[in-house]
Amino acid sequence: MNAIAWLGRLVIERIKGIGAAALMLLQVLFAMPSKGGFQRFIYQMYRVGVMSLLIIAVSGLFIGAVLGLQMYSILVTFGSEAMLGTAISLTLLRELASVVAALLFAGRAGSALTAEIGSMKQSEQLASMEMIGVDPLRQIVAPRLWAGIVSLPMLTVIFASIGIIAVSW
């Protein structure tokens, strides 16, 4: 009976954690921008989007080139070399670009944002913001989340475009 009670407590704790995370996400998504909010958003767009552009572009170039080489050797077997551009475009646009761009984005921008907010939490900057009546979710988390939401689709399009261009070289 103790094992069942332990399992029940574990499940309830997990559900409480998921609920708390969902409530925080809703608070961040519906946070109204305050004075200076647009400037913070633009700054985070630079830090999240523009600073990730180099790794996205270089990865798109090499992944497109390698994908072109691999597909060319397959298409030659069937005498369909003329379909190389179409095959690469469809592969990148439908499947590969969004997944790889998101992984690169999470690795570069996500880890930087997590480290920055973790450092703020460790040095009690977030607690001091709450003490003076400033909502840290609105001031710190919301601009970063919205910058990621806006910049990731643009980075995905850039990744796919550079991957397609790499095949034509």
Secondary structure, 3 states (H helix, E strand, C coil): CHHHHHHHHHHHHHHHHHHHHHHHHHHHHCCCCCCCHHHHHHHHHHHHCHHHHHHHHHHHHHHHHHHHHHHHHHHHHHCCHHHHHHHHHHHHHHHHHHHHHHHHHHHHHHHHHHHHHHHHHHCCHHHHHHHCCCCHHHHHHHHHHHHHHHHHHHHHHHHHHHHHHHHHC
